[in-house]
Amino acid sequence: MLLTLTTETDAASDLGYLLHKHPGRVQQFEQPYGVAHVLYPEATDARCTVALLLEVDPVGLVRGRGPRDTGFSLAQYVNDRPYAASSMLAVTLGRVFRSALAGRCAARPELVDRVWPLEVHLPAVPCPGPDAAARLFAPLGWQVEAAPVPLDPQVPAWGDSRYVDLRLRGTHRVADALSHLYVLLPTLDGAKHYWVGSDEVDKLVRAGGSWLGTHPARDEIARRYLAHRRVLAESAVARLAEVDDAVADAAEDVTTDDDVAVLPDAAAPAPAGTPPLAELRRRAVLDQLRAAGARSVVDLGCGQGELLGLLLDEGFDRLLGVDVSPRVLATAARRLRLDTLPDRVRERVRLVQGSVTYTDARVAGFDAAVLMEVIEHVDPPRLPAVERAVLGAAAPATLVVTTPNAEHNVRYPTLAAGTMRHHDHRFEWTRAEFAAWAHAAADRFGYGVELLPVGPVDPEVGPPTQMAVFHAAAGQETSR
């Protein structure tokens, strides 16, 4: 299988410094599945092409391995692995061009951030559909040409194969271009030549963390890159969202502190020293939990444990944090210092992995539950599942829900019109939309609901955050 990377620019042969491969030599790199060759078909000051040629030993690839459930008995020997660009080429690219992929160049550090006009050519790439390559690469700034490869040029009636001859043209840093290929080649194939475990989530987040979180096909990429393993894909998506969560909160906090500059003249300015919005939300939730007399609380979508830390300090008797991401839970454990807390304190709090859309017996039996800035990350068709899992199955006496107020977005000067506060938000509701959902959900599961503002209230567009507090209706038992 072959990959070529070409640039036409001044001092084009400097590409060799960045890739740590001398244009005057042919180099070989042993791989577990064959041999990789790096060579330069051309290297002048005006144009430079580097080629990565991977020769796969198909017998060595399966030597010493037992039979697998691959669909037919000869699948280990009759396959496209030696010929089509897939996970083997991506892994090889990551090994052979490791420093360039990481954005390091000790000899010429100024080249790392240089933007190059690049053309990438891959003669045979597995592709799940005629538009798939464009759907994945075009949002990253590539011009995409994906020409179908016929099954047999001598028999046109057989039609096209599942492979394309792929050319990409764009202007990028080399590190970014390599990271795009490293992630998206196995994504196009949808399979890998090795077992996909939780460490693959780390690789995906590490390689794509700077661009994948905002990619419109992010969920599809995570699913296909992780060999369609749903739990791993959900974990990856949650971690990619986490990469930007701190930035999003910071943007909200700065805007809240500077409301005097963005609110209309007729609006009362926010007092100097107004706390960040994230802190105002946590305090508002704490106030409602105190008012409800709750002693045990489950924080659904607990993130890095900020609210749990506040509740622990406030002396709540029993706390449970639930999140879909193991990495986020590990961060929460460090933030809460669970490994150094006295036993009597540590026994009051527990962290578990789980999803808010599924019924989970572990989250039942608590006085109160919290969904703080969570529901907007759920696809609208899945909201009934959230209602059933939380109000129906877990059935706390009190549920506190917060979510952004979409009407307030016009007060954020850095937020483009029509966009949401965070790329992972599936929706953002107006106050009327939130109220309609809250009252309907409360009616379905026998709760009363109160709607409250969080943060400075703008007389025209309301508060930045809106809150719903659900209470089990007096005289009506919940399903707990």
C-alpha positions as a printed Julia matrix, in Angstrom:
480×3 Matrix{Float64}:
   0.0     0.0     0.0
   1.23    3.46   -0.88
   0.88    7.01    0.42
   2.56   10.03   -1.13
   2.76   13.55    0.31
   3.73   16.34   -2.08
   4.36   20.04   -1.61
   5.13   22.77   -4.15
   6.52   25.83   -2.38
   9.74   27.68   -1.68
  12.34   25.49    0.02
  10.07   22.49   -0.53
  12.82   20.01    0.34
  12.76   21.32    3.92
   9.93   18.81    4.29
  12.68   16.27    4.92
  13.74   18.08    8.1
  10.19   18.08    9.4
   9.65   14.39    8.67
  13.1    13.48   10.05
  13.84   11.53    6.86
  16.69   12.58    4.54
  15.61   13.04    0.91
  18.83   11.48   -0.32
  18.29    8.1     1.28
  15.84    5.21    1.06
  15.02    4.01    4.56
  13.39    0.82    5.79
  11.47    0.25    9.01
  10.5    -3.22   10.18
   6.89   -3.55   11.26
   5.14   -6.51   12.95
   3.25   -7.11    9.71
   5.9    -6.27    7.08
   8.39   -3.6     6.03
   7.83    0.13    5.55
   9.95    2.06    3.04
  10.36    5.85    3.02
  11.77    7.44   -0.15
  11.62   10.69   -2.08
  10.72   10.33   -5.79
  11.52   14.04   -6.12
  13.13   16.6    -3.82
  13.94   20.04   -5.17
  13.62   23.54   -3.81
  10.36   23.92   -5.77
   8.7    20.53   -5.34
   9.14   17.67   -2.92
   7.36   14.32   -2.69
   7.78   11.77    0.09
   6.42    8.25   -0.36
   5.53    5.78    2.37
   5.37    2.27    0.89
   4.21   -0.52    3.17
   4.89   -4.09    2.08
   2.68   -6.39    4.13
   3.53  -10.05    4.67
   0.02  -11.59    4.66
   1.24  -14.93    6.0
   3.31  -13.31    8.73
   0.26  -11.27    9.67
  -1.61  -14.38   10.83
   1.28  -16.66   11.75
   0.84  -18.04   15.26
  -2.73  -16.81   15.61
  -5.69  -19.07   16.09
  -8.75  -19.02   13.84
 -11.09  -16.07   14.18
 -14.74  -15.6    13.46
 -14.17  -13.64   10.25
 -17.09  -14.83    8.19
 -15.36  -17.45    6.06
 -12.56  -19.96    6.59
  -9.92  -18.35    4.33
 -10.46  -14.78    5.52
  -7.05  -14.71    7.2
  -5.39  -15.29    3.84
  -7.84  -13.81    1.32
  -8.26  -10.15    2.25
  -7.29   -6.63    1.23
  -4.83   -5.91    4.03
  -1.67   -5.98    1.86
  -3.14   -3.59   -0.7
  -5.61   -1.08    0.75
  -4.79    1.87    3.02
  -6.29    1.07    6.4
  -5.24    0.75   10.03
  -1.89   -0.84    9.13
  -0.88    2.17    7.09
  -2.16    4.53    9.78
  -0.18    2.74   12.49
   2.92    2.72   10.3
   2.53    6.42    9.58
   2.33    7.08   13.31
   5.51    5.12   13.97
   7.63    6.23   11.02
   6.68    9.92   11.26
   6.26    9.96   15.05
   8.05   13.25   15.67
   6.32   15.07   12.83
   2.92   13.82   14.0
   3.71   15.1    17.49
   4.75   18.5    16.11
   8.45   18.24   16.99
  11.49   19.19   14.91
  14.66   19.76   16.94
  16.78   20.68   13.91
  14.36   23.26   12.46
  11.69   24.07   15.07
  10.36   26.97   13.0
   9.07   24.44   10.43
   6.58   22.89   12.88
   4.09   25.75   12.62
   4.71   26.41    8.93
   1.6    25.96    6.77
   2.35   23.95    3.6
   0.4    23.51    0.37
  -0.01   19.73    0.38
  -1.31   17.01   -1.89
  -1.89   13.54   -0.5
  -2.41   10.56   -2.81
  -3.61    7.11   -1.78
  -4.32    4.81   -4.75
  -6.56    2.36   -2.85
  -8.65    3.34    0.16
 -11.63    1.36    1.52
 -14.61    3.69    1.51
 -18.12    3.0     2.87
 -19.86    5.14    0.26
 -19.21    7.52   -2.62
 -19.43   10.63   -0.44
 -17.77    9.29    2.71
 -14.27   10.59    2.0
 -15.55   14.11    1.33
 -17.78   13.99    4.42
 -14.78   13.21    6.61
 -11.96   15.23    5.02
 -13.69   18.3     3.54
 -14.67   19.86    6.93
 -10.95   19.88    7.76
 -10.11   22.1     4.78
  -9.22   19.47    2.18
 -10.31   19.45   -1.44
 -11.3    15.83   -1.98
 -11.16   13.75   -5.15
 -12.34   10.18   -4.6
 -12.46    8.22   -7.86
 -14.1     4.79   -7.57
 -11.87    1.84   -8.44
 -13.66   -0.66  -10.73
 -13.88   -4.28   -9.64
 -12.32   -5.29  -12.95
 -11.46   -2.76  -15.69
 -11.92   -5.53  -18.24
 -15.5    -6.24  -17.09
 -17.25   -2.86  -16.65
 -20.57   -4.59  -16.0
 -19.29   -5.69  -12.61
 -19.32   -2.08  -11.48
 -17.16   -0.37   -8.89
 -15.41   -1.88   -5.9
 -15.57   -0.52   -2.36
 -12.24    1.25   -2.92
 -11.43    4.74   -4.13
  -8.35    6.42   -5.55
  -8.1     9.3    -3.06
  -6.43   12.68   -3.59
  -6.49   15.41   -0.98
  -5.32   18.98   -1.55
  -5.11   21.59    1.16
  -2.93   24.02    3.09
  -2.03   22.67    6.51
   0.67   22.17    9.07
   2.26   18.79    8.43
   1.4    17.62   11.96
  -2.27   18.38   11.33
  -2.28   16.63    7.97
  -0.71   13.52    9.49
  -3.19   13.5    12.36
  -6.08   13.69    9.89
  -4.73   10.66    8.02
  -3.9     8.77   11.22
  -7.52    9.03   12.43
  -9.53    9.01    9.22
  -7.91    6.15    7.27
  -9.04    3.5     9.79
 -12.34    5.38   10.07
 -13.02    4.94    6.36
 -12.22    1.24    6.63
 -14.32    0.79    9.78
 -12.13   -2.09   11.01
  -8.68   -2.65   12.48
  -6.08   -5.37   12.22
  -5.78   -5.68   15.99
  -7.99   -5.86   19.05
  -9.67   -2.57   19.89
  -9.68   -1.84   23.61
  -9.95    1.18   25.88
  -6.42    2.29   25.0
  -7.7     3.08   21.5
  -9.87    5.8    23.03
  -6.7     7.41   24.37
  -5.1     7.26   20.92
  -8.14    8.81   19.26
  -8.4    11.69   21.75
  -4.64   12.29   21.64
  -4.46   12.32   17.83
  -7.73   14.15   17.12
  -8.22   16.26   20.21
  -7.36   19.54   18.45
  -9.94   19.13   15.66
 -12.19   16.11   16.14
 -14.36   17.64   18.87
 -15.8    20.18   16.43
 -15.99   17.89   13.4
 -19.59   17.53   12.13
 -19.07   13.77   11.71
 -17.45   13.37   15.14
 -19.78   10.61   16.37
 -19.45    8.64   13.14
 -15.66    8.94   13.27
 -15.52    7.75   16.89
 -17.79    4.8    16.14
 -15.95    3.61   13.03
 -12.44    4.31   14.38
 -13.29    2.22   17.45
 -14.57   -0.71   15.37
 -18.23    0.02   16.18
 -17.78   -0.66   19.9
 -20.54    1.5    21.34
 -19.23    1.89   24.89
 -15.79    2.97   23.66
 -17.31    5.39   21.16
 -19.49    7.0    23.85
 -16.44    7.35   26.09
 -14.45    8.97   23.28
 -17.23   11.44   22.49
 -17.53   12.37   26.15
 -13.78   12.95   26.42
 -13.7    15.02   23.25
 -16.49   17.15   24.69
 -14.49   17.47   27.91
 -11.57   18.95   25.97
 -13.73   21.98   25.14
 -15.92   22.12   28.26
 -13.44   24.19   30.26
 -13.08   26.61   27.36
 -16.85   26.91   26.97
 -17.33   27.55   30.68
 -14.55   30.11   30.63
 -16.22   31.94   27.76
 -19.51   32.01   29.66
 -17.78   33.17   32.83
 -15.97   36.05   31.14
 -19.18   37.2    29.48
 -21.07   37.05   32.75
 -18.4    39.1    34.52
 -18.5    41.68   31.72
 -22.27   41.91   31.38
 -22.1    45.66   31.96
 -20.47   45.95   28.53
 -22.96   43.82   26.6
 -26.32   44.45   28.26
 -28.52   47.27   26.94
 -28.14   50.66   28.6
 -31.51   50.21   30.32
 -30.38   46.99   32.01
 -28.93   47.0    35.47
 -25.22   46.1    35.24
 -23.89   43.08   37.08
 -22.18   44.09   40.33
 -18.41   44.13   40.33
 -16.97   40.81   41.44
 -19.97   38.74   40.3
 -18.86   35.08   40.56
 -18.39   33.03   37.37
 -21.55   31.47   35.96
 -20.33   27.94   36.65
 -20.0    28.82   40.34
 -23.42   30.5    40.36
 -24.95   27.3    38.96
 -23.37   25.1    41.61
 -24.51   27.44   44.38
 -28.04   27.57   42.98
 -28.2    23.77   42.89
 -26.86   23.55   46.44
 -29.51   26.02   47.64
 -32.29   23.84   46.17
 -30.87   20.66   47.7
 -30.7    22.34   51.1
 -34.26   23.66   50.74
 -35.48   20.15   49.89
 -33.83   18.74   53.03
 -31.88   16.2    50.94
 -29.15   14.2    52.66
 -28.27   11.86   49.78
 -27.63   13.08   46.23
 -26.74   11.47   42.89
 -25.02   13.8    40.41
 -25.83   12.49   36.92
 -23.19   13.62   34.45
 -20.9    14.66   37.31
 -17.98   15.62   35.05
 -14.84   16.46   36.99
 -16.62   16.48   40.33
 -16.92   20.21   41.08
 -20.46   19.91   42.46
 -19.61   16.72   44.36
 -16.72   18.5    46.05
 -19.05   21.29   47.16
 -21.63   18.8    48.47
 -18.94   16.82   50.27
 -17.74   19.96   52.02
 -21.36   20.78   52.93
 -21.62   17.51   54.84
 -24.15   15.54   52.76
 -24.42   11.98   54.03
 -24.24   10.0    50.76
 -23.08   11.1    47.32
 -22.87    9.27   44.0
 -21.25   10.68   40.86
 -22.14    9.13   37.5
 -20.46    9.88   34.18
 -20.05    8.09   30.85
 -16.3     8.8    30.65
 -13.82    6.76   32.75
 -11.18    9.43   32.18
 -13.45   12.17   33.52
 -14.22   10.0    36.55
 -10.48    9.53   37.15
 -10.09   13.31   37.05
 -12.98   13.67   39.5
 -11.34   11.16   41.86
  -8.13   13.19   41.81
 -10.01   16.46   42.3
 -11.86   14.98   45.3
  -8.61   13.45   46.64
 -10.38   10.15   47.21
  -7.09    8.33   47.76
  -6.12   10.56   50.7
  -9.46   11.37   52.35
 -10.11    9.93   55.8
 -12.13    6.73   55.63
 -15.19    8.28   57.25
 -15.28   10.99   54.57
 -14.4     8.75   51.62
 -17.23    6.39   52.5
 -19.73    9.18   51.8
 -18.9     9.51   48.1
 -18.66    7.03   45.21
 -17.98    7.4    41.48
 -19.38    5.03   38.86
 -19.52    4.88   35.08
 -22.98    5.0    33.55
 -25.27    6.71   31.08
 -28.18    8.96   31.96
 -30.27    7.42   29.18
 -30.35    3.93   30.74
 -32.15    2.61   33.8
 -29.58    1.94   36.51
 -30.45    0.49   39.93
 -27.37    2.17   41.41
 -28.91    5.65   41.07
 -32.17    4.76   42.84
 -32.84    5.4    46.52
 -31.41    8.92   46.77
 -33.23   11.91   48.23
 -32.26   14.06   45.25
 -30.76   13.83   41.79
 -29.0    16.53   39.75
 -28.75   17.0    35.97
 -26.58   20.1    35.79
 -25.87   21.19   32.19
 -26.48   17.62   30.96
 -29.75   17.36   29.04
 -28.57   19.64   26.22
 -25.9    17.03   25.42
 -28.6    14.4    24.76
 -30.17   13.96   21.33
 -33.82   15.1    21.59
 -35.23   11.65   20.62
 -33.4    10.23   23.68
 -34.92   12.66   26.18
 -37.89   10.35   26.94
 -35.35    7.69   27.9
 -33.74   10.17   30.31
 -37.13   10.94   31.83
 -37.93    7.23   32.29
 -34.51    6.47   33.79
 -34.47    9.4    36.22
 -38.04   10.42   37.07
 -39.52    6.99   36.44
 -36.99    4.38   37.62
 -34.66    6.27   39.99
 -37.56    8.45   41.24
 -35.8    10.84   43.61
 -37.96   13.02   45.82
 -36.27   16.04   44.22
 -34.63   16.49   40.81
 -32.7    19.64   39.91
 -32.09   20.33   36.2
 -30.15   23.23   34.72
 -29.62   24.06   31.04
 -28.6    27.11   28.98
 -31.21   29.74   28.13
 -30.92   30.09   24.33
 -32.46   33.56   24.41
 -29.49   34.85   26.41
 -26.98   33.84   23.72
 -27.34   37.21   21.99
 -25.57   38.74   25.0
 -22.35   36.82   24.22
 -20.37   39.05   21.82
 -18.04   36.23   20.71
 -20.9    33.82   19.89
 -21.93   33.88   16.23
 -25.63   34.36   15.59
 -27.52   31.09   15.36
 -24.81   29.01   17.0
 -24.86   27.28   20.37
 -22.57   27.78   23.34
 -20.85   24.42   22.94
 -20.29   22.24   19.89
 -21.58   19.14   21.7
 -24.95   20.71   22.56
 -27.7    18.92   20.67
 -30.11   21.76   21.38
 -30.5    24.9    23.49
 -33.99   25.83   24.65
 -35.74   29.12   25.1
 -37.49   29.66   28.42
 -40.84   28.68   26.88
 -39.41   25.48   25.38
 -37.76   24.48   28.66
 -40.95   25.18   30.59
 -43.02   23.1    28.18
 -40.66   20.13   28.5
 -40.41   20.41   32.3
 -44.18   20.58   32.87
 -44.86   17.69   30.47
 -42.22   15.48   32.11
 -43.49   16.36   35.59
 -47.07   15.48   34.63
 -46.03   12.14   33.14
 -44.25   10.98   36.29
 -46.27   12.54   39.11
 -44.09   15.51   40.0
 -44.61   19.19   40.55
 -42.06   21.56   39.0
 -40.77   25.05   39.73
 -38.82   27.13   37.19
 -36.06   29.44   38.42
 -33.35   31.7    36.92
 -29.63   31.23   37.5
 -27.27   34.18   37.04
 -27.98   37.86   36.37
 -31.44   38.28   34.84
 -31.57   40.39   31.69
 -34.97   42.12   31.45
 -35.22   41.3    27.73
 -33.68   37.86   27.3
 -33.67   36.44   30.83
 -30.87   34.69   32.75
 -27.93   32.86   31.15
 -29.0    29.58   32.79
 -32.46   28.26   33.58
 -33.37   25.75   36.27
 -36.24   23.34   36.87
 -36.77   21.82   40.32
 -38.99   18.72   40.31
 -40.65   17.63   43.57
 -42.62   14.42   44.03
 -46.26   15.51   44.26
 -47.66   15.65   47.79
 -49.56   12.49   48.64
 -48.37   10.75   45.46
 -45.68    8.1    45.78
 -42.93    7.86   43.19
 -41.89    4.46   41.87
 -38.98    4.2    44.28
